[in-house]
Amino acid sequence: MQAENRTYAQAVECLNSLQSNAAALKLIVKSNDLNSRILPETREFVKSSPRDFDSLNIIHVTGTKGKGSTCALVESILRNFYSSRKESMTNKIRTGLFTSPHLVAVQERICLDGTMLSEEEFTKYFFECWDKLELNNLQQGDEDKQIKLFYFRFITLMAFHVFMKEKVDVAIMEVGIGGEYDTTNIIEKPTVCGVSSLGIDHQRYLGETIDLIAWHKGGIFKANVPAVTIDQPPIALDVLKKRAKDVNAPFTQVETHTKESLGNINIGLAGRHQLKNASLAIELCRIWLEKHRNIKFSNERVPQEFAPGLAKVRWPGRSQQLVLEKYPKITWFLDGAHTLESMQEDPEQYI
């Protein structure tokens, strides 16, 4: 079938034929070495492509709670950074954002300049990657040498492909699960790594205790790449510090902002827990801008240029209030809280 005749529905059907992240992780549980094979196999495939993903000036974010919100905040801050500056038209930052899972449509996972891919764009880039992977496996012949097409692995490689093709200035990459063995961790030299709040989740794959989970999360740290986190349980913080030290990554724990310290700056995401995510996002953006735009910030805790992005950020399904035209007297409260700690963090959102 010619590429121009392929449809979005066919792309989604092909994607859904792949093993889900959950199914892939079940295989990891059964196998003693599949976890350690994921990244080498993926890197081996990437070698066959003349691309340098690290040229995307990546911001890599993991965590248990709030990593998606943090990524959304980072993207909005950087995209809107020059809106209040004279050089806004010439220095606009082109952003790429990769997150998971999606709420409604799969193309939500890959955004350019704050907008998800259209069905046409998704279809085009999907089959460029699909055909390349199928050709690679056909050339390998031996099934043991073929790249296993798990859903998350494929969509991650597709995101990198899109961002390279679209020549983004920055790629904000959210880890799927864990960090150490996550497909996004093929990145070798990101600009900065961030860890949002840690808690107990995905125990079957990451371990039953917070220190084991923190070990996986700290697996994204790289030599001489700043590693940033926020308030963490003491044992988790100790593990993150050790993992950073082991790879010689400069480690910073940022103080959480309060409404008072933000002053007249508003956050477009509801809930006091977003103060933690915003605090992490602010520091990640500060580091990125200092390196890639040579901007020196004063000692103010929140640069005023960050205010537009903090206010304009939107992240559906997170502390969201919704009134439907069909039911005007009902207010729906939507949130993706998936751990006990998340529910306890901001109970007024659910009462």
C-alpha positions as CSV (number, residue, x, y, z in Angstrom):
1,M,0.0,0.0,0.0
2,Q,1.4,3.4,-1.0
3,A,2.1,5.8,1.9
4,E,-0.2,8.5,0.6
5,N,-3.1,6.0,0.7
6,R,-2.7,5.0,4.3
7,T,-5.1,6.4,6.9
8,Y,-5.0,7.5,10.5
9,A,-7.4,4.6,11.4
10,Q,-4.8,2.1,9.9
11,A,-2.0,3.7,11.8
12,V,-4.0,3.4,15.1
13,E,-4.9,-0.2,14.2
14,C,-1.2,-1.1,13.6
15,L,-0.1,0.6,16.8
16,N,-2.8,-1.1,18.9
17,S,-1.6,-4.5,17.5
18,L,1.6,-4.0,19.5
19,Q,2.0,-5.2,23.0
20,S,1.0,-2.6,25.6
21,N,3.4,-1.3,28.2
22,A,1.7,-3.4,30.8
23,A,2.1,-6.6,28.6
24,A,5.7,-5.7,28.0
25,L,6.4,-5.3,31.7
26,K,4.8,-8.7,32.4
27,L,7.4,-10.2,30.1
28,I,10.1,-8.4,32.1
29,V,8.8,-9.9,35.3
30,K,9.0,-13.4,33.8
31,S,12.4,-12.8,32.3
32,N,15.7,-12.3,34.2
33,D,17.3,-10.3,31.4
34,L,14.6,-8.6,29.3
35,N,14.8,-5.5,31.4
36,S,18.5,-5.1,30.7
37,R,18.0,-5.9,27.0
38,I,15.5,-3.1,26.3
39,L,17.9,-0.2,26.1
40,P,20.7,-2.0,24.3
41,E,18.3,-3.3,21.6
42,T,16.8,0.1,21.2
43,R,20.2,1.8,20.9
44,E,21.3,-0.8,18.4
45,F,18.4,0.2,16.2
46,V,19.0,3.9,16.7
47,K,22.6,3.4,15.6
48,S,21.3,2.5,12.1
49,S,19.8,5.9,11.8
50,P,22.1,9.0,11.3
51,R,20.5,11.0,14.0
52,D,21.8,12.5,17.2
53,F,18.8,12.7,19.6
54,D,20.9,14.6,22.1
55,S,20.9,17.5,19.7
56,L,17.3,18.0,20.7
57,N,18.5,19.8,23.9
58,I,16.4,17.4,26.0
59,I,14.7,17.9,29.3
60,H,14.2,14.5,30.8
61,V,11.6,14.1,33.6
62,T,10.7,11.1,35.8
63,G,8.8,10.7,39.0
64,T,5.7,8.9,40.5
65,K,3.4,11.9,40.8
66,G,3.3,15.1,38.8
67,K,5.8,14.3,36.1
68,G,3.3,14.9,33.3
69,S,2.2,18.2,34.9
70,T,5.8,19.2,35.3
71,C,6.5,18.5,31.6
72,A,3.4,20.6,30.6
73,L,4.6,23.5,32.8
74,V,8.1,23.3,31.3
75,E,6.8,23.3,27.8
76,S,4.5,26.3,28.4
77,I,7.2,28.3,30.2
78,L,9.7,27.9,27.3
79,R,7.2,28.3,24.5
80,N,5.9,31.6,26.0
81,F,9.2,32.8,27.4
82,Y,9.8,35.5,24.8
83,S,6.2,36.7,24.6
84,S,7.0,39.7,26.8
85,R,10.5,40.4,25.3
86,K,11.4,42.6,22.3
87,E,13.1,39.7,20.5
88,S,10.0,37.5,20.7
89,M,9.7,36.9,17.0
90,T,13.3,36.1,16.3
91,N,14.0,33.9,19.3
92,K,10.8,32.0,19.8
93,I,11.5,28.5,21.2
94,R,10.0,25.7,19.2
95,T,9.0,23.0,21.6
96,G,8.4,19.2,21.4
97,L,6.5,17.5,24.2
98,F,6.3,13.7,24.7
99,T,4.0,12.4,27.5
100,S,2.0,9.3,28.3
101,P,-0.6,8.0,28.6
102,H,-3.1,9.8,26.4
103,L,-6.7,10.7,27.5
104,V,-8.7,10.5,24.3
105,A,-6.5,10.3,21.2
106,V,-3.0,8.8,20.8
107,Q,-1.6,11.8,19.0
108,E,-1.9,13.7,22.4
109,R,1.4,12.0,23.3
110,I,3.4,14.0,20.8
111,C,2.9,17.8,20.7
112,L,4.6,20.5,18.7
113,D,4.5,24.1,20.1
114,G,1.8,23.0,22.5
115,T,-0.5,21.4,19.9
116,M,-0.9,17.7,19.4
117,L,-0.1,16.2,16.0
118,S,-3.0,16.3,13.6
119,E,-4.3,12.9,12.3
120,E,-2.5,13.6,9.0
121,E,0.8,14.4,10.7
122,F,0.5,11.4,13.0
123,T,-0.2,9.1,10.0
124,K,2.7,10.4,8.0
125,Y,5.3,10.1,10.8
126,F,3.8,6.8,12.1
127,F,4.3,4.9,8.8
128,E,7.8,6.4,8.3
129,C,8.8,4.7,11.5
130,W,6.7,1.6,11.0
131,D,8.2,0.9,7.6
132,K,11.7,1.5,8.9
133,L,11.3,-0.9,11.8
134,E,9.7,-3.6,9.6
135,L,12.6,-3.2,7.1
136,N,15.1,-3.5,9.9
137,N,13.6,-6.7,11.2
138,L,13.3,-8.1,7.8
139,Q,17.0,-7.5,7.2
140,Q,17.9,-9.0,10.6
141,G,16.2,-12.3,9.7
142,D,17.1,-14.0,13.0
143,E,14.1,-13.4,15.3
144,D,16.4,-13.0,18.4
145,K,18.1,-10.0,16.7
146,Q,14.8,-8.2,15.8
147,I,13.6,-5.2,17.6
148,K,10.5,-6.1,19.6
149,L,7.7,-3.7,18.8
150,F,6.2,-2.9,22.1
151,Y,3.7,-0.1,22.0
152,F,5.6,2.3,24.3
153,R,8.9,1.6,22.6
154,F,7.5,2.4,19.2
155,I,5.7,5.6,20.2
156,T,8.9,6.8,22.0
157,L,11.0,6.3,18.9
158,M,8.3,7.9,16.8
159,A,8.4,11.0,19.1
160,F,12.2,11.3,18.6
161,H,11.7,11.0,14.9
162,V,9.0,13.7,14.8
163,F,11.1,16.1,16.9
164,M,14.2,15.6,14.7
165,K,12.2,16.1,11.5
166,E,10.4,19.2,12.9
167,K,13.7,20.6,14.1
168,V,12.5,21.5,17.6
169,D,14.7,23.6,19.9
170,V,13.9,21.6,22.9
171,A,12.3,18.2,23.5
172,I,10.6,17.6,26.9
173,M,10.5,13.9,27.4
174,E,8.4,12.2,30.2
175,V,9.5,8.8,31.3
176,G,7.0,6.0,30.9
177,I,7.7,3.8,34.0
178,G,10.7,4.0,36.2
179,G,13.7,5.4,34.4
180,E,16.7,3.1,34.5
181,Y,15.2,0.7,31.8
182,D,12.6,3.1,30.3
183,T,12.8,3.5,26.5
184,T,13.2,7.2,26.8
185,N,16.5,6.6,28.6
186,I,18.4,6.0,25.3
187,I,19.2,9.7,25.7
188,E,22.9,10.0,26.5
189,K,23.4,13.7,27.0
190,P,20.2,15.6,28.0
191,T,20.5,19.2,29.1
192,V,18.9,18.6,32.5
193,C,17.1,15.8,34.3
194,G,14.2,16.3,36.8
195,V,12.5,14.0,39.3
196,S,9.0,14.9,40.5
197,S,7.4,13.6,43.8
198,L,8.1,9.9,44.5
199,G,5.7,7.4,46.0
200,I,4.7,3.8,45.9
201,D,3.5,2.7,42.4
202,H,4.3,0.0,39.8
203,Q,5.7,-2.1,42.7
204,R,5.6,-5.3,40.6
205,Y,8.1,-3.8,38.2
206,L,10.1,-1.2,40.3
207,G,10.1,-2.8,43.7
208,E,8.0,-2.7,46.9
209,T,9.8,0.0,48.7
210,I,10.5,3.7,48.1
211,D,14.2,3.2,48.0
212,L,14.0,0.6,45.2
213,I,11.6,2.9,43.3
214,A,14.0,5.8,43.8
215,W,16.8,3.7,42.4
216,H,14.9,3.2,39.1
217,K,14.0,6.9,38.9
218,G,17.6,8.0,39.5
219,G,18.6,5.8,36.5
220,I,18.0,8.8,34.2
221,F,20.9,10.8,35.7
222,K,23.9,11.3,33.4
223,A,27.5,12.4,33.9
224,N,27.9,16.2,34.2
225,V,24.2,16.8,33.6
226,P,22.3,18.7,36.3
227,A,19.8,16.6,38.2
228,V,17.0,18.4,40.0
229,T,14.3,17.3,42.4
230,I,11.9,18.6,45.0
231,D,10.8,17.6,48.5
232,Q,11.1,13.8,48.8
233,P,10.8,11.2,51.5
234,P,14.3,11.1,53.2
235,I,15.2,7.6,52.1
236,A,14.2,8.3,48.5
237,L,16.3,11.6,48.6
238,D,19.3,9.7,49.9
239,V,19.1,7.2,47.0
240,L,18.7,10.0,44.4
241,K,21.8,11.7,45.9
242,K,23.8,8.5,45.7
243,R,22.8,7.8,42.1
244,A,23.7,11.3,41.1
245,K,27.1,11.0,42.9
246,D,27.8,7.7,41.2
247,V,27.6,9.2,37.8
248,N,29.0,12.6,38.7
249,A,25.7,14.5,38.1
250,P,25.4,17.9,39.9
251,F,22.4,17.4,42.2
252,T,20.0,20.1,43.4
253,Q,16.9,19.9,45.6
254,V,14.8,23.0,45.0
255,E,12.6,24.6,47.6
256,T,8.8,24.4,47.0
257,H,7.2,27.7,46.2
258,T,4.3,29.1,48.1
259,K,1.5,31.3,46.9
260,E,3.2,34.1,48.8
261,S,6.6,33.5,47.1
262,L,4.9,33.5,43.7
263,G,3.4,36.9,44.4
264,N,1.3,38.0,41.4
265,I,2.3,35.0,39.3
266,N,-0.6,32.5,38.8
267,I,-0.4,28.8,37.8
268,G,-2.8,27.7,35.3
269,L,-3.2,24.3,36.9
270,A,-5.4,24.0,40.0
271,G,-4.4,22.5,43.3
272,R,-1.7,23.3,45.8
273,H,0.3,20.2,44.7
274,Q,1.0,22.0,41.5
275,L,3.3,24.3,43.5
276,K,5.7,21.4,43.8
277,N,5.5,20.7,40.1
278,A,5.9,24.4,39.2
279,S,8.9,24.7,41.5
280,L,10.6,21.9,39.7
281,A,9.6,23.2,36.2
282,I,10.9,26.7,37.0
283,E,14.4,25.3,37.9
284,L,14.5,23.0,34.8
285,C,13.7,26.0,32.6
286,R,16.2,28.2,34.3
287,I,19.0,25.7,33.7
288,W,17.9,25.1,30.0
289,L,17.7,28.8,29.2
290,E,21.0,29.6,30.8
291,K,22.7,26.9,28.7
292,H,20.9,27.3,25.4
293,R,20.0,31.0,25.3
294,N,22.9,32.3,27.4
295,I,20.4,34.1,29.7
296,K,21.7,35.1,33.1
297,F,18.9,35.4,35.7
298,S,18.9,37.6,38.7
299,N,18.4,36.2,42.2
300,E,14.6,36.5,42.0
301,R,13.0,33.2,42.7
302,V,10.7,33.3,39.7
303,P,11.8,35.2,36.6
304,Q,9.0,37.4,35.4
305,E,9.4,36.0,31.9
306,F,8.1,32.7,33.3
307,A,4.8,34.2,34.3
308,P,3.0,33.9,30.9
309,G,3.9,30.2,30.6
310,L,2.9,29.4,34.2
311,A,-0.5,31.1,33.7
312,K,-1.3,29.8,30.2
313,V,-0.4,26.1,30.9
314,R,-3.3,23.6,30.3
315,W,-3.2,20.0,31.2
316,P,-6.6,18.3,30.8
317,G,-7.7,15.7,33.4
318,R,-5.6,17.2,36.2
319,S,-7.5,19.0,38.9
320,Q,-9.9,20.0,36.1
321,Q,-13.4,21.3,36.6
322,L,-15.8,20.7,33.7
323,V,-19.4,21.7,33.0
324,L,-21.0,20.0,30.0
325,E,-23.6,21.8,28.0
326,K,-25.9,18.8,28.3
327,Y,-25.8,18.9,32.1
328,P,-25.3,22.6,33.0
329,K,-26.2,22.0,36.7
330,I,-23.5,19.4,37.2
331,T,-19.8,20.3,37.8
332,W,-17.4,17.4,37.1
333,F,-14.1,17.2,39.0
334,L,-11.5,15.3,36.9
335,D,-8.1,14.3,38.1
336,G,-5.5,11.6,37.4
337,A,-4.5,10.9,41.0
338,H,-3.5,7.3,41.1
339,T,-1.8,6.9,44.5
340,L,-3.0,7.3,48.1
341,E,-0.5,10.2,48.5
342,S,-1.9,12.0,45.6
343,M,-5.4,11.8,47.0
344,Q,-4.2,13.0,50.4
345,E,-2.1,15.8,48.8
346,D,-5.1,18.0,47.8
347,P,-8.3,16.6,49.3
348,E,-10.4,19.7,48.6
349,Q,-10.2,18.9,44.9
350,Y,-12.4,15.8,45.6
351,I,-14.7,17.0,48.3
